[in-house]
Amino acid sequence: MAVYYPEQDPGAVSRALAERPGGRLVACLCADWCGTCKQYQDGFAVLAARYPNDCFVWIDVETHSDTLGEDIDIENFPTVLIQPVAGGAPHFYGTVLPHLDVLDRMLARGAAMPAAASQFPEVLPWLLGQGTGNG
């Protein structure tokens, strides 16, 4: 499976999410200038292929700052958001350095370490709206 980039084809992200109603959104919130994020990108694609029922999205928070607004306040890069595509509380929201084995184990176990609702960005509604022209 692919890693989706909202700026390249917004409709593809919303379609991919719709095709995986029982899956998870695995979003890497990054910045183009971040060297650590760039190290993470190839491994993130490997995990996308390993977990085809989940939707992996690479979100450059600076590129999308106008549409995401104040929902995005990233302190460290890369920050990963894992949330059921159906919505609800995230399974995980936090920094995961480019040790893909850590993210791989979190996804394989399906363990949840939820953050308080006010602590994670509302990325899922924004991504779903991308294909409708509302983003």
C-alpha positions in Angstrom: 0.0 0.0 0.0 1.0 3.6 -0.5 1.7 6.5 1.8 -0.7 9.3 0.9 0.2 12.9 0.7 -2.7 15.4 1.0 -1.0 18.0 -1.1 -0.5 15.6 -4.0 -4.0 14.2 -4.3 -6.4 15.2 -1.6 -9.2 13.0 -3.0 -7.0 9.9 -2.8 -6.6 10.3 1.0 -10.4 10.5 1.6 -11.0 7.6 -0.8 -8.3 5.5 1.0 -9.9 6.2 4.3 -13.3 5.3 3.0 -12.0 2.0 1.7 -10.7 1.1 5.2 -13.6 1.6 7.6 -12.3 -0.9 10.1 -8.7 0.3 9.8 -6.6 2.9 11.4 -5.3 6.3 10.3 -1.5 6.3 10.8 -0.5 9.9 10.2 3.1 11.2 10.4 3.0 14.9 11.2 6.2 16.3 9.9 8.0 19.3 8.4 9.9 19.4 5.1 13.0 21.0 6.8 13.2 18.2 9.4 16.1 15.8 8.7 14.7 13.3 11.2 11.4 13.2 9.3 13.2 12.6 6.1 15.0 9.6 7.7 11.6 8.3 8.7 9.9 8.5 5.3 11.2 5.4 3.6 10.5 3.2 6.6 7.0 4.7 7.0 6.4 3.5 3.4 7.6 0.0 4.3 5.1 -0.1 7.2 2.3 1.1 4.9 2.9 -2.0 2.8 3.0 -4.2 5.9 -0.3 -2.9 7.2 -2.6 -2.6 4.1 -5.8 -2.3 6.2 -4.5 0.9 7.6 -4.2 4.3 5.9 -0.8 5.9 6.1 -0.7 9.6 5.5 2.3 12.0 5.5 1.2 15.5 6.6 3.6 18.4 6.3 2.2 20.6 9.0 3.7 23.8 7.5 2.2 23.1 4.1 -1.2 22.6 5.6 -1.0 25.1 8.5 -3.7 27.4 6.9 -6.3 24.6 6.6 -5.4 22.8 9.8 -5.1 26.0 11.8 -4.6 25.8 15.5 -5.3 22.1 15.7 -1.7 21.4 14.9 0.9 22.3 17.6 3.8 19.9 17.1 6.6 20.2 19.7 8.8 17.4 18.3 9.2 15.8 14.9 8.1 13.3 13.7 4.9 13.1 15.6 2.6 10.1 14.9 -1.2 10.0 15.2 -2.8 6.6 15.2 -6.6 6.7 15.2 -9.4 4.5 14.1 -10.7 5.5 10.7 -14.2 5.3 12.2 -13.2 8.2 14.5 -13.0 8.4 18.3 -10.1 8.7 20.6 -6.6 8.1 19.1 -4.7 4.9 20.0 -1.5 7.0 20.1 -0.4 10.5 19.6 3.3 11.4 20.2 6.8 11.6 19.0 8.3 8.4 17.5 11.9 8.8 16.5 13.1 7.0 13.3 13.1 3.7 14.9 10.4 2.1 12.8 10.5 -1.1 14.8 8.9 0.8 17.7 6.0 2.0 15.4 5.8 -1.5 13.9 5.4 -3.1 17.3 2.7 -0.6 18.3 0.7 -1.3 15.2 1.2 -5.1 15.5 0.0 -5.1 19.1 -2.8 -2.7 18.5 -2.2 -1.4 21.9 -3.8 2.0 22.8 -2.2 4.7 24.7 -4.8 7.4 24.3 -4.2 11.1 24.8 -6.8 13.4 26.2 -9.2 14.6 23.6 -7.9 18.2 23.8 -4.3 17.0 23.2 -4.5 15.7 19.7 -5.2 17.4 16.4 -8.5 16.8 14.6 -6.7 15.5 11.4 -9.3 12.8 10.5 -12.2 15.1 9.7 -9.9 17.4 7.7 -8.6 14.4 5.7 -12.1 13.1 5.0 -13.2 16.5 3.8 -10.3 16.7 1.3 -12.1 14.8 -1.3 -15.3 16.8 -1.1 -13.8 20.2 -1.7 -14.4 21.3 1.9 -10.7 21.2 2.8 
